[in-house]
Amino acid sequence: METKTNKNIKEFTSEIGNKYTFQKVKSSAWLDIMDEVEANSDKSRRHLYPAVLENVVVQPKLKVDDFDEDGRGGYAELEEVVTAAIRFQRGK
């Protein structure tokens, strides 16, 4: 379930009911993030996911391992949130 509040901020509710707020970063900042991820990790999710959580997911502020806590849904939730945040950043 998704609710847009404006074109640069989006409220997102995961399949298990956790709520997140996404905020778009400027295109130049997104390019910097993607260049850094690609340069340092051969497009690895290990580097992409933390970068998305740090820069696009603004509430709650979580790290990758926080998704292993009770009620956070583990890897499936992590993947769902990061995928939704990337799609939002790309304007989809």
C-alpha positions in Angstrom: 0.0 0.0 0.0 1.5 3.4 -1.0 0.4 6.9 -0.4 2.1 9.8 -2.1 2.3 13.0 -0.1 4.1 15.0 -2.8 6.4 14.3 -5.7 9.6 14.1 -3.5 8.3 12.3 -0.4 6.3 9.0 -0.3 4.9 7.0 2.6 5.2 3.3 2.0 3.7 0.4 3.9 5.3 -3.0 3.5 3.3 -6.2 3.1 3.7 -6.9 6.8 2.5 -3.5 7.8 5.6 -1.6 8.6 5.6 2.1 7.6 8.5 3.9 5.9 9.0 7.4 4.5 11.0 7.8 1.3 12.5 11.0 0.2 14.1 11.6 -3.3 17.6 12.8 -3.4 18.7 15.1 -6.2 19.6 13.4 -9.5 23.2 14.5 -9.1 23.4 12.9 -5.6 21.7 9.7 -6.9 24.3 9.5 -9.7 27.1 9.9 -7.1 25.6 7.1 -5.0 25.3 4.8 -8.0 28.8 5.5 -9.2 30.2 4.9 -5.8 28.3 1.6 -5.4 29.4 0.4 -8.9 33.0 1.4 -8.4 33.4 -0.2 -5.0 31.3 -3.3 -5.3 30.7 -4.5 -8.9 27.0 -3.6 -8.4 26.7 -5.6 -5.2 23.6 -5.4 -3.1 25.9 -5.4 -0.1 26.8 -1.8 -1.0 23.6 -0.7 -2.7 21.1 -1.6 0.1 22.9 0.4 2.8 23.3 3.4 0.5 19.5 3.4 -0.3 18.6 3.0 3.4 20.9 5.9 4.3 19.9 8.3 1.5 16.3 7.5 0.4 14.6 5.8 3.4 14.4 8.7 5.9 12.0 7.2 8.5 12.7 5.0 10.3 16.4 5.3 10.1 17.6 1.6 9.8 20.6 -0.3 8.9 20.6 -3.6 6.9 20.9 -5.8 10.1 18.0 -3.9 11.8 15.7 -5.9 9.5 16.6 -9.1 11.4 15.0 -7.7 14.6 11.5 -9.0 15.7 8.8 -7.4 13.7 11.0 -6.1 10.9 10.5 -9.1 8.5 14.0 -10.1 7.8 15.6 -10.2 4.3 12.2 -10.3 2.5 11.2 -6.9 4.1 14.6 -5.5 3.4 14.4 -6.4 -0.2 10.8 -5.1 -0.5 11.7 -1.7 1.1 14.9 -1.1 -0.9 13.2 -2.1 -4.2 10.3 0.2 -3.5 12.7 3.0 -2.5 14.7 2.6 -5.7 11.6 2.6 -7.8 10.4 5.8 -6.1 13.8 7.4 -6.7 13.6 6.5 -10.4 10.2 8.0 -10.7 8.3 4.8 -11.1 
